[in-house]
Amino acid sequence: MEERIKEIIIIGGGPSISEGIELGLKEKIQNKCSLGTNYCYRHFDLTALCFTDRDFYRPLHMKSNKEGNPDIYDELGKLPCLIIGERKNPDLDKIAHKNTILIQSPNKHMRPSSILSGIFALAIADALEPETIFLLGYDFSRRPHGTFPTGSRYRPRTDAIETHYYKKEIPHAGLGFVGFYENHNPENYFKFFKGSKSKIFNVCPTSNIQTFEKIDYSTMFSKLDNTIYNQIELRQQIRTKLV
């Protein structure tokens, strides 16, 4: 019987990740079970990278919004493990690298795919049923309530609000857009994890997600388990449980 994964660290893209990096985050999570989202693979050694946007994955000539995302198809093919929540896009089956797991969100309330990669990554972690899940960079950046226009089509782009810890280092679609966060209540998405078998911590005291207990990085570091994982075996265990 495989040993239960004790803890999973999910690395989102929010600006609070910068504080973690300054405090030695990269070193402290080496050989842990870590799931990253989107472009954080360029900054962290991950167990697996999770995302939902097919244009993030596909080569340039297949992208539907060619000005939005850089061509990183070959880069992604060199990573140890990719988990994509886009089963509704069959064209990905034809071009998927061998390192890729294509699945629907394990959380049935979020199918056929999750709206945000961070939500999808949490659904993956939750399905693996670790004792603890740490959410990093889940800031849900937005301006103070009542200070921004609303409306389903309002997609403001602003340099005044940081949405990603790497700022403009990696130009891509969605960088600087806060419209989704300002027009959606995070409770509507994260409420489905209230019954999780895992204890979920949001490692961002200023996060606009109120669903989970919020802690700072110092507290997270004190809670980290001493388990060191063989990453090859860990990835195989994850693949077996998901597929």
N, C-alpha and C positions, 0 to 999 in steps of 0.2 A: 504494500500500500504506500503510495506516495505521501511524503510529509506535507502537511498543509503549509502553504506560503504564509509566513507570519505577518509580513507587512508589504505594502505596495506604495511606492512613491510616484505620484503623477505630476509631471512637470508641464504646466500650462504655459501661456505666453505673457501673462500680465506683468506690469512694471514692478511688482513686488519681488519678482525673481532676482532683480538686481541686488537687493539687500542680501538675499541668500548667498549669491555668488561672492559678495564682499566678505561674508562670514565663513567662507570655505565650503560652500554647499557641494561643489563638484567632488572634492576629496571625501567628504563625509558620506556620500551615497555611492561610492565606488563598490562594485560587486553586490549591490543591493538589487531588489526587484524594482526596476524603474520603467514606467511607461511615459513616453514623451508625446507631445502633440506638435504637429506641423514642423516649423523650422527649428525647433530646439535641438534637433539632431546635429546641428552645426556647432553646438556648444556643449553638449553632454553625451557621454557614452551611455547608451540606453539598452535595456533589455529588449524593448520593442518600441516602435514609433506608431502612433495611432492618428488617423485623420479621416475625414469624410468627403472632402472636396475632390472630385475626380480630376479637375483641372490642375490640382496640386501635383497629381501623379503623372498625368499623361504628357508625352513629348509635345513640343511646341506645335507641330503641324496638326495635332488632334485637339488642341485646346479651343474651347468655345469663346473664350474671352482673352485673346492673345496679348492684350496690353496689361492684363491683370497679374499673371503669375510667371515667374522665370521658368526656364526649362531645366528641371532638376531630375529628369527621368533616369539618366545614367547614374547620378549620385545616389538616388534611392535604391537602385539595384545593387549597390555595394554595401548597403546596411545589413545588419544581421537578421532583422525581422521587422516586417511591416504588417499592420493590421488595419484594413480599410473597411469602413462601414458603408459600403455602396453597392449592395447586391442589385439594386435597381438599374445599374448601368452595366449591361452585359458586355459592352465593348472593352471593359477592363479585364475580363476573363482572357481576351485574346492577346493582351500585351503584358499581363502580369508577370513580374519577375518571380523567380523561384522562391524568393524570400517572403512572398506576400500571402497573407491570409485575407480572403475576401468573405465577409460575413455581414449579416444583418446585426443590428444592435441586440445584445443578449436580453436587454430590457424590452419586453413586448410593447410597452407603452410608447416607445420611441422609434418604432418601425414605420416605413422601411429604412429610414436612416435618421440619425440624430442631427439636429440643426447645427450644433457646435461640436468641434472635435473634442473639446474638454468634457462635454457631456457623454460623448461616445466612449472616451477613454475611461471615464468613471464607471460606465456600464460594463466595460470589459473587466476592470478591476473587481467590481462588485460580484460578477459572475464567478470569479476565481476564489471568492470567499476567504480572503485573508483575515487575520485578526484585526489589523489596523490598516487604514488607508489615509495617506497624507496628500492633501490637495495643495499644490504650489502654483502660484501665479493665477489663481482663480479670483481675480480682483473684480471682474464684471464692471469695468470702468464706466463711469457716467458722471455727468455734472450733477450738482445738488438738485434734488427734486423740486420742480416748479420753476426752474431756470432755463428749461430747454423746450423747444417746440415739440409737439407730438403729432402722430399720424402714421398710418401703416406704411406710407411711401416716403416718409421723411428719413433720409440717410445722411445725416450731417457728417462732414469730414472736418476735423479740427486738429491743429497742432497744439492747442492749449491743453488737451487731455492726452496723457500717455496711455496707449492701449497695449503696447508690447514692450518688454524689457530691453529688446535690442533696438528700439526706436526706428530710425530710418536705415539702419545698416543693411537690411534685406528688403528692398522694395517689392511689394506684392499686393494683390487685391485684398481689401479690408484693412490695410494699415491706416490707422487714424480715424476709421469710421466707428462712431459710437452709437449710431442709430439703432442697432439691434438692442444694445444694452439699455438705451434710454426708452425704448418702446416695449420692453418685455420685462415681466416680473420673474426673476430667477426662481422664485418659489414654484412657479408653474412647471418647471423642468426638474428641479432637484427634489421636489416632494416625493418622487417615486423611490427615492433612496432612504427615506426615513425608516423603513423596515429592514434595512440592510443587516446582514449577519456580522458585518464589520463595524468597528468604531471608526468614524470618519472625522478627521480633523481638517479644518480650513486654515492653512498656515499663512494667514494674512489678516491681521486684526482690523484693517480698514476695509475689508472686502464688503461689497454690497450684497453678497450672498449670505443670508442670515440662517440658512437651513441647518448648518453644522456648527459645532463648537469651534470657535476661532482661537488660535494660539499664535505665538510668534516663533521665529526660527530657533531661538535659544531653547524654548520649551520643546520644540520638535526634536532638536538634536539630543536632548536629554531623554527622550522617549524612544529613540531609535534602538532597535534590537541589534544584538551582536552577530546575528547570523550572516555568514558570507555564502553567497550562492555561486555555484558553478553555472555560468550564464548559458552555456550550450545545453545543459540538462534542463535548466529553467525554461528556456525557450521551447524545448520539446514538450515539457509538461504543459505549458500554456497552449501550445498548438493542439495537443491531445484533448484538452478540456474544451477548447472552443470549436473545433471542427467536428 
